Amino acid sequence: MAINKISDTTLRALKPTTDNINGKLRLDDGGGLVLLLAVKGGSRAWRFNYTIAGKRKTLSLGTYPDTTLKLARQKADIARKQVAAGLDPSDIRKDTKNALKNKVDAKKREAAGLPIIDSFEFVAREWFDGRQHTWSESHSSRTLAYLEKDLFPWIGNLPIAEIEAPALLECLRRVEKRGATEAANRLRAVSGQIWRYGIAIGKTKRDIAADLIGALAQHVTKNFSHITDPKQLGQLLRDIEAYAGTPMVKAALRIMPLVFTRPAEFRCAKWEEIDLDAKEWRYIATKTGANHIVPLADQVIQQLRAIYPLTGNGKYVFGIRAGERPLSENTINAALKSLGYSSDIIQPHGFRHTAATMLAEMGWNTDAIDRQLAHKEQGVKGVYQKAQYLEERKRMMQSWADYADGLKSGAQIIPFKTA
């Protein structure tokens, strides 16, 4: 096929007002390159005509004289090579324009403090926003803090589909090196959830966090300091009664040993979760994500009714600023220390161990105790236990509160299970 049929002399002879030459509406340079002549305003348009996948298509190459004959031929030659390789020049142009647009948009979002579209941070925040309503506030804030501190600064701006396992492992190693092995393993698990979400929405192809299973040192669980001596527990309960701090903190100290939930769940208890008439506190357990029920003994109900005038119009049961913010993590620790109980004697989490140990010694069903502690449920057995042991747990929680009252009064209590 002949090409380069048009000469510069012919083009220079074109007048701005000329609509055509000798009745022709276009000049053919060969090989699919043509110059359209009948264009309003006197401009002339270069077009490249080609066939791909059995379809005739046309590609715009600019206007003459801004696009010279030489430049038009160079563009046409590139397009011919693309077609010969089985590529559609129109699709390539669209992809290039989209890439440039995405690059500009990315810079704009970055300047505005927003995550780049399809980056790891973009997908991670979308995943987080879709799930945080099912979590406690403490779990939600802790998860976001992990991401913002340990992942976003390093891989946040990278396209999630292009991140490889070694890059994620490097981030996790930084966490591990500062001695936070539990946080490192937890962050790997969170990363896996984000990558699987990215797969579900078509942003990446596979879960690279799964490649890192076993790559980190395993976290060794340590028991929290706790009390198992009834006399010592009784003394602690009496010391709590003598606490001279705020009514809110004193109420929290009185109630925490009787419900033995996780400290973060306890601090963030909401009034909307508590039914004083039914004597129940229902919430989502942070460790399992399952609905959890805490039967409330009469002594707990009494304390809750006493503090209701202080925070009942707010969100949090144990709150400050009229219940709009929960007690800080250190508040109860500091209160216990002020009573002479350092962290090597008892920690807020230790009340769970205290109750579990002493209830088992009283003869209560260990499955019912585990269920009350909101330990991870195991399939059908977990569902069965949840239904079967609720009534038993109600009796157990009231019996535990009564037992604690006896210890607090200094009476000689022989622990045993009460029906």
ZAGUMI-93509 format. One record per residue (C-alpha): chain; residue in three letters; x, z, y; residue number from 1. Coordinates in steps of 0.25 Angstrom, whole numbers. Each point is the difference from the previous one (the first is absolute). Layout:
BEGIN
+-----+------+-------+-------+-------+-----+
! mol ! type !    c1 !    c3 !    c2 ! seq !
+-----+------+-------+-------+-------+-----+
!   A !  ALA !     X !     Z !     Y ! NUM !
...
+-----+------+-------+-------+-------+-----+
REM end
This chain:
BEGIN
+-----+------+-------+-------+-------+-----+
! mol ! type !    c1 !    c3 !    c2 ! seq !
+-----+------+-------+-------+-------+-----+
!   A !  MET !     0 !     0 !     0 !   1 !
!   A !  ALA !     6 !    -4 !    13 !   2 !
!   A !  ILE !     2 !    11 !    11 !   3 !
!   A !  ASN !     5 !     1 !    14 !   4 !
!   A !  LYS !    -8 !   -12 !     5 !   5 !
!   A !  ILE !    -3 !     5 !    14 !   6 !
!   A !  SER !    11 !    -2 !    10 !   7 !
!   A !  ASP !     3 !     9 !    13 !   8 !
!   A !  THR !    -2 !   -12 !     8 !   9 !
!   A !  THR !   -14 !    -2 !    -5 !  10 !
!   A !  LEU !    -3 !    15 !     3 !  11 !
!   A !  ARG !     6 !    -1 !    14 !  12 !
!   A !  ALA !    -9 !   -12 !     3 !  13 !
!   A !  LEU !   -12 !     8 !    -2 !  14 !
!   A !  LYS !    -8 !     4 !    13 !  15 !
!   A !  PRO !    -7 !    13 !     2 !  16 !
!   A !  THR !   -13 !    -7 !     2 !  17 !
!   A !  THR !     1 !   -10 !   -12 !  18 !
!   A !  ASP !   -10 !     4 !   -11 !  19 !
!   A !  ASN !     6 !   -10 !   -10 !  20 !
!   A !  ILE !     9 !   -12 !    -2 !  21 !
!   A !  ASN !    -5 !   -13 !    -3 !  22 !
!   A !  GLY !   -13 !     6 !    -5 !  23 !
!   A !  LYS !     7 !    10 !   -10 !  24 !
!   A !  LEU !    -3 !    15 !     0 !  25 !
!   A !  ARG !    13 !     4 !    -6 !  26 !
!   A !  LEU !    15 !    -4 !    -2 !  27 !
!   A !  ASP !     5 !     1 !   -15 !  28 !
!   A !  ASP !    14 !     5 !    -1 !  29 !
!   A !  GLY !    -1 !    -1 !   -16 !  30 !
!   A !  GLY !     1 !    11 !   -10 !  31 !
!   A !  GLY !   -13 !     6 !     5 !  32 !
!   A !  LEU !     5 !     3 !    14 !  33 !
!   A !  VAL !   -10 !    -6 !    11 !  34 !
!   A !  LEU !    -2 !     1 !    15 !  35 !
!   A !  LEU !   -14 !     1 !     4 !  36 !
!   A !  LEU !    -2 !    -8 !    13 !  37 !
!   A !  ALA !   -15 !     2 !     4 !  38 !
!   A !  VAL !     2 !    15 !     5 !  39 !
!   A !  LYS !    -7 !     5 !    12 !  40 !
!   A !  GLY !     9 !     2 !    12 !  41 !
!   A !  GLY !    10 !   -10 !    -4 !  42 !
!   A !  SER !     8 !     9 !   -10 !  43 !
!   A !  ARG !     4 !    -5 !   -14 !  44 !
!   A !  ALA !    -1 !     8 !   -12 !  45 !
!   A !  TRP !     9 !    -1 !   -12 !  46 !
!   A !  ARG !    -7 !     2 !   -14 !  47 !
!   A !  PHE !     6 !     0 !   -14 !  48 !
!   A !  ASN !    -9 !    -5 !   -11 !  49 !
!   A !  TYR !     3 !     4 !   -14 !  50 !
!   A !  THR !    -7 !     2 !   -14 !  51 !
!   A !  ILE !     1 !    12 !    -8 !  52 !
!   A !  ALA !    -7 !     4 !   -13 !  53 !
!   A !  GLY !    -8 !   -12 !     2 !  54 !
!   A !  LYS !    -5 !     3 !    14 !  55 !
!   A !  ARG !     3 !    -7 !    13 !  56 !
!   A !  LYS !     4 !     9 !    11 !  57 !
!   A !  THR !     6 !    -1 !    14 !  58 !
!   A !  LEU !    10 !     9 !     7 !  59 !
!   A !  SER !     1 !     0 !    15 !  60 !
!   A !  LEU !    15 !    -1 !     5 !  61 !
!   A !  GLY !    -2 !     1 !    15 !  62 !
!   A !  THR !    -2 !    -9 !    12 !  63 !
!   A !  TYR !     8 !   -11 !     6 !  64 !
!   A !  PRO !     9 !     1 !     9 !  65 !
!   A !  ASP !     2 !    15 !    -2 !  66 !
!   A !  THR !     3 !    -3 !   -15 !  67 !
!   A !  THR !     9 !   -12 !     0 !  68 !
!   A !  LEU !     1 !   -11 !   -10 !  69 !
!   A !  LYS !    12 !     6 !    -6 !  70 !
!   A !  LEU !    -6 !    14 !    -1 !  71 !
!   A !  ALA !   -13 !    -5 !    -6 !  72 !
!   A !  ARG !     8 !    -8 !   -11 !  73 !
!   A !  GLN !     8 !    13 !    -3 !  74 !
!   A !  LYS !   -13 !     8 !    -2 !  75 !
!   A !  ALA !    -6 !   -11 !    -8 !  76 !
!   A !  ASP !    12 !    -1 !    -9 !  77 !
!   A !  ILE !    -1 !    15 !    -3 !  78 !
!   A !  ALA !   -14 !    -1 !    -3 !  79 !
!   A !  ARG !     3 !   -12 !   -10 !  80 !
!   A !  LYS !    10 !     9 !    -7 !  81 !
!   A !  GLN !   -10 !    11 !    -1 !  82 !
!   A !  VAL !   -11 !    -9 !    -6 !  83 !
!   A !  ALA !    10 !    -5 !   -10 !  84 !
!   A !  ALA !     3 !    14 !    -4 !  85 !
!   A !  GLY !   -15 !     2 !    -3 !  86 !
!   A !  LEU !    -2 !     9 !    13 !  87 !
!   A !  ASP !   -11 !    -2 !    10 !  88 !
!   A !  PRO !     6 !    -1 !    14 !  89 !
!   A !  SER !   -13 !     5 !     6 !  90 !
!   A !  ASP !     0 !    12 !    -8 !  91 !
!   A !  ILE !    15 !     3 !     3 !  92 !
!   A !  ARG !    -3 !    -1 !    15 !  93 !
!   A !  LYS !   -12 !     9 !    -1 !  94 !
!   A !  ASP !     9 !    10 !    -8 !  95 !
!   A !  THR !    11 !    -1 !    10 !  96 !
!   A !  LYS !   -10 !     3 !    12 !  97 !
!   A !  ASN !    -6 !    11 !    -8 !  98 !
!   A !  ALA !    14 !     6 !    -2 !  99 !
!   A !  LEU !     3 !    -1 !    15 ! 100 !
!   A !  LYS !   -13 !     6 !     3 ! 101 !
!   A !  ASN !     2 !    12 !    -9 ! 102 !
!   A !  LYS !    14 !     2 !     5 ! 103 !
!   A !  VAL !    -6 !     0 !    15 ! 104 !
!   A !  ASP !   -11 !     9 !    -5 ! 105 !
!   A !  ALA !    10 !     9 !    -7 ! 106 !
!   A !  LYS !     8 !     2 !    13 ! 107 !
!   A !  LYS !   -13 !     3 !     7 ! 108 !
!   A !  ARG !    -4 !    11 !   -10 ! 109 !
!   A !  GLU !    13 !     6 !    -1 ! 110 !
!   A !  ALA !     1 !     1 !    16 ! 111 !
!   A !  ALA !   -14 !     7 !    -1 ! 112 !
!   A !  GLY !     5 !     9 !   -10 ! 113 !
!   A !  LEU !    -9 !    -6 !   -11 ! 114 !
!   A !  PRO !     5 !    -4 !   -14 ! 115 !
!   A !  ILE !     3 !   -14 !    -3 ! 116 !
!   A !  ILE !   -11 !    -8 !    -8 ! 117 !
!   A !  ASP !     3 !     0 !   -15 ! 118 !
!   A !  SER !    12 !    10 !     2 ! 119 !
!   A !  PHE !     1 !    12 !    -9 ! 120 !
!   A !  GLU !    -4 !     9 !    11 ! 121 !
!   A !  PHE !   -13 !    -9 !     3 ! 122 !
!   A !  VAL !    -4 !     1 !   -15 ! 123 !
!   A !  ALA !     4 !    15 !    -1 ! 124 !
!   A !  ARG !    -9 !     4 !    12 ! 125 !
!   A !  GLU !   -11 !    -9 !    -5 ! 126 !
!   A !  TRP !     1 !     7 !   -13 ! 127 !
!   A !  PHE !     1 !    14 !     7 ! 128 !
!   A !  ASP !   -12 !    -2 !     9 ! 129 !
!   A !  GLY !    -9 !    -4 !   -12 ! 130 !
!   A !  ARG !     3 !    13 !    -8 ! 131 !
!   A !  GLN !     3 !    11 !    10 ! 132 !
!   A !  HIS !   -15 !     3 !     1 ! 133 !
!   A !  THR !     0 !     5 !   -15 ! 134 !
!   A !  TRP !    12 !     9 !     2 ! 135 !
!   A !  SER !     2 !    14 !     7 ! 136 !
!   A !  GLU !     6 !    -1 !    14 ! 137 !
!   A !  SER !    13 !     7 !    -6 ! 138 !
!   A !  HIS !     2 !   -11 !   -10 ! 139 !
!   A !  SER !    -4 !   -11 !     9 ! 140 !
!   A !  SER !    10 !     5 !    11 ! 141 !
!   A !  ARG !    11 !     3 !   -10 ! 142 !
!   A !  THR !    -1 !   -14 !    -6 ! 143 !
!   A !  LEU !     0 !    -7 !    13 ! 144 !
!   A !  ALA !    12 !     8 !     4 ! 145 !
!   A !  TYR !     8 !    -4 !   -12 ! 146 !
!   A !  LEU !    -3 !   -15 !     3 ! 147 !
!   A !  GLU !     3 !     1 !    15 ! 148 !
!   A !  LYS !    13 !     8 !    -2 ! 149 !
!   A !  ASP !     6 !    -5 !   -13 ! 150 !
!   A !  LEU !    -5 !   -15 !    -2 ! 151 !
!   A !  PHE !    -5 !    -6 !    13 ! 152 !
!   A !  PRO !    13 !     1 !     7 ! 153 !
!   A !  TRP !     7 !    -8 !   -11 ! 154 !
!   A !  ILE !    -9 !   -10 !    -6 ! 155 !
!   A !  GLY !   -13 !     1 !     9 ! 156 !
!   A !  ASN !     3 !   -13 !     7 ! 157 !
!   A !  LEU !     3 !    -8 !   -13 ! 158 !
!   A !  PRO !   -10 !    -9 !    -6 ! 159 !
!   A !  ILE !    -5 !     8 !   -12 ! 160 !
!   A !  ALA !     1 !   -12 !    -9 ! 161 !
!   A !  GLU !    15 !    -1 !     3 ! 162 !
!   A !  ILE !     4 !    14 !    -3 ! 163 !
!   A !  GLU !     8 !     2 !   -12 ! 164 !
!   A !  ALA !     1 !    13 !    -9 ! 165 !
!   A !  PRO !    14 !     4 !     5 ! 166 !
!   A !  ALA !    -4 !     0 !    14 ! 167 !
!   A !  LEU !   -11 !    10 !    -3 ! 168 !
!   A !  LEU !     9 !     8 !    -9 ! 169 !
!   A !  GLU !    10 !     1 !    12 ! 170 !
!   A !  CYS !   -11 !     7 !     8 ! 171 !
!   A !  LEU !    -4 !     9 !   -11 ! 172 !
!   A !  ARG !    15 !     4 !    -3 ! 173 !
!   A !  ARG !     1 !     5 !    15 ! 174 !
!   A !  VAL !   -11 !     9 !    -3 ! 175 !
!   A !  GLU !     6 !     5 !   -13 ! 176 !
!   A !  LYS !    13 !     2 !     7 ! 177 !
!   A !  ARG !    -5 !    10 !     9 ! 178 !
!   A !  GLY !    -5 !     9 !   -12 ! 179 !
!   A !  ALA !   -15 !    -4 !     1 ! 180 !
!   A !  THR !    -1 !    -6 !   -15 ! 181 !
!   A !  GLU !   -15 !     4 !     0 ! 182 !
!   A !  ALA !    -2 !    -8 !    13 ! 183 !
!   A !  ALA !     8 !   -12 !    -5 ! 184 !
!   A !  ASN !    -8 !    -1 !   -13 ! 185 !
!   A !  ARG !   -13 !     2 !     7 ! 186 !
!   A !  LEU !     4 !   -11 !    10 ! 187 !
!   A !  ARG !     3 !    -9 !   -12 ! 188 !
!   A !  ALA !   -14 !     2 !    -5 ! 189 !
!   A !  VAL !    -6 !    -2 !    13 ! 190 !
!   A !  SER !     8 !   -13 !     2 ! 191 !
!   A !  GLY !    -6 !    -5 !   -14 ! 192 !
!   A !  GLN !   -14 !     2 !     6 ! 193 !
!   A !  ILE !     4 !    -8 !    12 ! 194 !
!   A !  TRP !     6 !   -12 !    -8 ! 195 !
!   A !  ARG !   -12 !     0 !    -9 ! 196 !
!   A !  TYR !    -9 !     0 !    12 ! 197 !
!   A !  GLY !     8 !   -12 !     5 ! 198 !
!   A !  ILE !    -2 !    -7 !   -13 ! 199 !
!   A !  ALA !   -15 !     2 !     1 ! 200 !
!   A !  ILE !    -1 !    -6 !    14 ! 201 !
!   A !  GLY !    10 !   -12 !    -3 ! 202 !
!   A !  LYS !    12 !     5 !     8 ! 203 !
!   A !  THR !    10 !     1 !   -11 ! 204 !
!   A !  LYS !     1 !    -4 !   -15 ! 205 !
!   A !  ARG !     5 !    13 !    -7 ! 206 !
!   A !  ASP !     2 !    15 !     1 ! 207 !
!   A !  ILE !    15 !     2 !     2 ! 208 !
!   A !  ALA !    -1 !    15 !     1 ! 209 !
!   A !  ALA !    -3 !    -1 !   -15 ! 210 !
!   A !  ASP !    14 !    -5 !    -2 ! 211 !
!   A !  LEU !     5 !    13 !     5 ! 212 !
!   A !  ILE !    -7 !    10 !   -10 ! 213 !
!   A !  GLY !    12 !     8 !    -5 ! 214 !
!   A !  ALA !     9 !    -4 !    11 ! 215 !
!   A !  LEU !    -1 !    14 !     7 ! 216 !
!   A !  ALA !     4 !    14 !    -4 ! 217 !
!   A !  GLN !   -12 !     7 !    -6 ! 218 !
!   A !  HIS !    -6 !    11 !     9 ! 219 !
!   A !  VAL !     1 !    14 !    -7 ! 220 !
!   A !  THR !   -12 !     8 !     3 ! 221 !
!   A !  LYS !     3 !    14 !     5 ! 222 !
!   A !  ASN !   -10 !    11 !    -1 ! 223 !
!   A !  PHE !    -5 !     6 !    13 ! 224 !
!   A !  SER !     3 !    15 !     2 ! 225 !
!   A !  HIS !   -12 !     8 !    -4 ! 226 !
!   A !  ILE !    -5 !    14 !    -4 ! 227 !
!   A !  THR !    -4 !     3 !   -14 ! 228 !
!   A !  ASP !     1 !    16 !     1 ! 229 !
!   A !  PRO !   -15 !     5 !     2 ! 230 !
!   A !  LYS !     6 !    12 !     9 ! 231 !
!   A !  GLN !     8 !    -9 !     8 ! 232 !
!   A !  LEU !   -12 !   -10 !     2 ! 233 !
!   A !  GLY !    -8 !    12 !     4 ! 234 !
!   A !  GLN !    10 !     5 !    10 ! 235 !
!   A !  LEU !     0 !   -15 !     6 ! 236 !
!   A !  LEU !   -15 !     0 !     1 ! 237 !
!   A !  ARG !     0 !    14 !     8 ! 238 !
!   A !  ASP !    11 !    -5 !     9 ! 239 !
!   A !  ILE !    -8 !   -12 !     3 ! 240 !
!   A !  GLU !   -11 !     9 !     4 ! 241 !
!   A !  ALA !     9 !     7 !    10 ! 242 !
!   A !  TYR !     5 !   -14 !     6 ! 243 !
!   A !  ALA !    -1 !     1 !    15 ! 244 !
!   A !  GLY !     0 !   -15 !     3 ! 245 !
!   A !  THR !   -12 !    -9 !     4 ! 246 !
!   A !  PRO !   -13 !     1 !    -7 ! 247 !
!   A !  MET !     2 !   -14 !    -4 ! 248 !
!   A !  VAL !    13 !     2 !    -7 ! 249 !
!   A !  LYS !    -5 !    13 !    -6 ! 250 !
!   A !  ALA !   -12 !    -7 !    -6 ! 251 !
!   A !  ALA !     9 !   -10 !    -6 ! 252 !
!   A !  LEU !     9 !    10 !    -6 ! 253 !
!   A !  ARG !   -12 !     7 !    -6 ! 254 !
!   A !  ILE !    -6 !   -12 !    -6 ! 255 !
!   A !  MET !    12 !    -8 !    -5 ! 256 !
!   A !  PRO !     3 !     9 !   -12 ! 257 !
!   A !  LEU !   -15 !    -1 !    -4 ! 258 !
!   A !  VAL !    -1 !   -15 !    -1 ! 259 !
!   A !  PHE !    15 !    -4 !    -4 ! 260 !
!   A !  THR !    -1 !   -14 !     5 ! 261 !
!   A !  ARG !    12 !    -8 !     4 ! 262 !
!   A !  PRO !     5 !     5 !    14 ! 263 !
!   A !  ALA !    -2 !   -13 !     7 ! 264 !
!   A !  GLU !   -14 !    -1 !    -5 ! 265 !
!   A !  PHE !    -3 !    14 !     4 ! 266 !
!   A !  ARG !     5 !    -2 !    14 ! 267 !
!   A !  CYS !    -8 !   -13 !     2 ! 268 !
!   A !  ALA !   -13 !     5 !    -6 ! 269 !
!   A !  LYS !   -12 !    -5 !     8 ! 270 !
!   A !  TRP !   -13 !     6 !     3 ! 271 !
!   A !  GLU !    -8 !   -12 !    -5 ! 272 !
!   A !  GLU !     7 !     2 !   -14 ! 273 !
!   A !  ILE !    -6 !    14 !    -1 ! 274 !
!   A !  ASP !   -14 !     4 !    -5 ! 275 !
!   A !  LEU !    -1 !    15 !     3 ! 276 !
!   A !  ASP !   -14 !     0 !    -6 ! 277 !
!   A !  ALA !     5 !    -6 !   -13 ! 278 !
!   A !  LYS !    13 !     7 !     1 ! 279 !
!   A !  GLU !     8 !   -12 !    -2 ! 280 !
!   A !  TRP !    12 !    -8 !     6 ! 281 !
!   A !  ARG !     1 !   -14 !    -4 ! 282 !
!   A !  TYR !    11 !    -9 !     4 ! 283 !
!   A !  ILE !    10 !   -11 !    -5 ! 284 !
!   A !  ALA !    12 !     6 !    -7 ! 285 !
!   A !  THR !    13 !    -5 !     6 ! 286 !
!   A !  LYS !     7 !    -2 !   -13 ! 287 !
!   A !  THR !   -10 !    -7 !    -8 ! 288 !
!   A !  GLY !   -10 !    -6 !    10 ! 289 !
!   A !  ALA !   -11 !     6 !    -8 ! 290 !
!   A !  ASN !   -12 !     7 !     5 ! 291 !
!   A !  HIS !     3 !    15 !    -1 ! 292 !
!   A !  ILE !   -10 !    12 !     0 ! 293 !
!   A !  VAL !     5 !    14 !     4 ! 294 !
!   A !  PRO !   -11 !    11 !    -3 ! 295 !
!   A !  LEU !     0 !    10 !    11 ! 296 !
!   A !  ALA !    -1 !    15 !    -3 ! 297 !
!   A !  ASP !    -9 !     9 !     8 ! 298 !
!   A !  GLN !    12 !     6 !     7 ! 299 !
!   A !  VAL !     5 !   -14 !     4 ! 300 !
!   A !  ILE !   -14 !    -4 !     6 ! 301 !
!   A !  GLN !     0 !    13 !     8 ! 302 !
!   A !  GLN !    13 !    -4 !     6 ! 303 !
!   A !  LEU !    -5 !   -14 !     3 ! 304 !
!   A !  ARG !   -12 !     5 !     7 ! 305 !
!   A !  ALA !     8 !    10 !     8 ! 306 !
!   A !  ILE !     9 !   -12 !     6 ! 307 !
!   A !  TYR !   -11 !   -10 !     1 ! 308 !
!   A !  PRO !    -3 !     4 !    15 ! 309 !
!   A !  LEU !    15 !    -3 !     3 ! 310 !
!   A !  THR !     1 !   -14 !    -6 ! 311 !
!   A !  GLY !   -14 !    -3 !    -6 ! 312 !
!   A !  ASN !    -2 !   -10 !    12 ! 313 !
!   A !  GLY !    13 !    -7 !    -3 ! 314 !
!   A !  LYS !     6 !    -8 !   -12 ! 315 !
!   A !  TYR !     9 !    10 !    -7 ! 316 !
!   A !  VAL !    -3 !    13 !    -6 ! 317 !
!   A !  PHE !    14 !     6 !     2 ! 318 !
!   A !  GLY !     2 !    -7 !    14 ! 319 !
!   A !  ILE !     5 !     2 !    13 ! 320 !
!   A !  ARG !    -6 !    -5 !    13 ! 321 !
!   A !  ALA !   -14 !     3 !    -4 ! 322 !
!   A !  GLY !     3 !    -6 !   -14 ! 323 !
!   A !  GLU !     4 !   -14 !     5 ! 324 !
!   A !  ARG !    14 !     2 !    -6 ! 325 !
!   A !  PRO !     4 !     6 !   -13 ! 326 !
!   A !  LEU !    10 !    12 !    -1 ! 327 !
!   A !  SER !    14 !    -5 !    -1 ! 328 !
!   A !  GLU !     8 !     1 !   -13 ! 329 !
!   A !  ASN !     9 !    11 !     5 ! 330 !
!   A !  THR !   -11 !     9 !     6 ! 331 !
!   A !  ILE !    -3 !     6 !   -14 ! 332 !
!   A !  ASN !    14 !     1 !    -4 ! 333 !
!   A !  ALA !     4 !     7 !    13 ! 334 !
!   A !  ALA !   -12 !    10 !    -2 ! 335 !
!   A !  LEU !     5 !     3 !   -14 ! 336 !
!   A !  LYS !    14 !     2 !     5 ! 337 !
!   A !  SER !    -5 !     9 !    11 ! 338 !
!   A !  LEU !    -6 !     9 !   -11 ! 339 !
!   A !  GLY !    13 !     1 !    -6 ! 340 !
!   A !  TYR !    -2 !   -11 !   -11 ! 341 !
!   A !  SER !    11 !   -10 !     1 ! 342 !
!   A !  SER !    -1 !   -13 !    -7 ! 343 !
!   A !  ASP !     8 !     5 !   -12 ! 344 !
!   A !  ILE !   -11 !    10 !    -3 ! 345 !
!   A !  ILE !   -13 !    -8 !     2 ! 346 !
!   A !  GLN !    -3 !   -14 !     6 ! 347 !
!   A !  PRO !   -14 !    -5 !     4 ! 348 !
!   A !  HIS !     2 !   -10 !   -12 ! 349 !
!   A !  GLY !     3 !    12 !    -9 ! 350 !
!   A !  PHE !   -14 !     6 !     1 ! 351 !
!   A !  ARG !    -3 !   -12 !   -10 ! 352 !
!   A !  HIS !    10 !     5 !   -10 ! 353 !
!   A !  THR !    -4 !    15 !     2 ! 354 !
!   A !  ALA !   -15 !    -3 !    -3 ! 355 !
!   A !  ALA !     3 !   -10 !   -12 ! 356 !
!   A !  THR !     9 !    10 !    -6 ! 357 !
!   A !  MET !    -8 !    13 !     1 ! 358 !
!   A !  LEU !   -13 !    -7 !    -3 ! 359 !
!   A !  ALA !     6 !    -5 !   -13 ! 360 !
!   A !  GLU !     4 !    14 !    -3 ! 361 !
!   A !  MET !   -14 !     4 !     2 ! 362 !
!   A !  GLY !    -5 !    -9 !   -11 ! 363 !
!   A !  TRP !    -6 !   -11 !     8 ! 364 !
!   A !  ASN !     0 !   -14 !    -6 ! 365 !
!   A !  THR !    13 !    -7 !     4 ! 366 !
!   A !  ASP !    -8 !   -14 !     1 ! 367 !
!   A !  ALA !    -9 !     6 !    10 ! 368 !
!   A !  ILE !    12 !     6 !     8 ! 369 !
!   A !  ASP !     7 !   -13 !     0 ! 370 !
!   A !  ARG !   -13 !    -7 !     5 ! 371 !
!   A !  GLN !    -1 !    10 !    11 ! 372 !
!   A !  LEU !    14 !    -3 !     4 ! 373 !
!   A !  ALA !    -4 !   -15 !     1 ! 374 !
!   A !  HIS !    11 !    -4 !    -9 ! 375 !
!   A !  LYS !     0 !   -15 !    -4 ! 376 !
!   A !  GLU !   -12 !    -3 !    -9 ! 377 !
!   A !  GLN !     2 !    -8 !   -13 ! 378 !
!   A !  GLY !   -10 !   -11 !    -2 ! 379 !
!   A !  VAL !   -13 !     4 !    -7 ! 380 !
!   A !  LYS !     5 !    14 !    -3 ! 381 !
!   A !  GLY !     2 !     2 !    15 ! 382 !
!   A !  VAL !   -14 !    -4 !     3 ! 383 !
!   A !  TYR !    -6 !     9 !   -11 ! 384 !
!   A !  GLN !     8 !    12 !     5 ! 385 !
!   A !  LYS !    -5 !    -2 !    14 ! 386 !
!   A !  ALA !   -14 !     1 !    -5 ! 387 !
!   A !  GLN !     2 !    10 !   -10 ! 388 !
!   A !  TYR !     8 !    11 !     7 ! 389 !
!   A !  LEU !    -7 !     0 !    14 ! 390 !
!   A !  GLU !   -10 !    12 !    -4 ! 391 !
!   A !  GLU !    12 !     7 !    -7 ! 392 !
!   A !  ARG !     9 !    -2 !    13 ! 393 !
!   A !  LYS !   -11 !     6 !     9 ! 394 !
!   A !  ARG !     0 !    12 !    -9 ! 395 !
!   A !  MET !    15 !     0 !     0 ! 396 !
!   A !  MET !     2 !    -1 !    15 ! 397 !
!   A !  GLN !   -10 !    11 !     3 ! 398 !
!   A !  SER !     7 !     9 !   -11 ! 399 !
!   A !  TRP !    14 !    -3 !     6 ! 400 !
!   A !  ALA !    -5 !     4 !    14 ! 401 !
!   A !  ASP !    -6 !    13 !    -5 ! 402 !
!   A !  TYR !    13 !     2 !    -8 ! 403 !
!   A !  ALA !     8 !    -2 !    13 ! 404 !
!   A !  ASP !    -9 !    10 !     8 ! 405 !
!   A !  GLY !     3 !    10 !   -11 ! 406 !
!   A !  LEU !    15 !    -2 !     1 ! 407 !
!   A !  LYS !    -2 !     1 !    16 ! 408 !
!   A !  SER !    -7 !    13 !    -1 ! 409 !
!   A !  GLY !    12 !     6 !    -9 ! 410 !
!   A !  ALA !    -9 !     2 !   -12 ! 411 !
!   A !  GLN !     6 !     0 !   -14 ! 412 !
!   A !  ILE !    -5 !   -14 !    -5 ! 413 !
!   A !  ILE !     1 !    -4 !   -14 ! 414 !
!   A !  PRO !    -1 !   -15 !     0 ! 415 !
!   A !  PHE !   -10 !    -7 !    -9 ! 416 !
!   A !  LYS !    -9 !   -11 !     0 ! 417 !
!   A !  THR !   -14 !     3 !     5 ! 418 !
!   A !  ALA !   -12 !    -9 !    -5 ! 419 !
+-----+------+-------+-------+-------+-----+
REM end
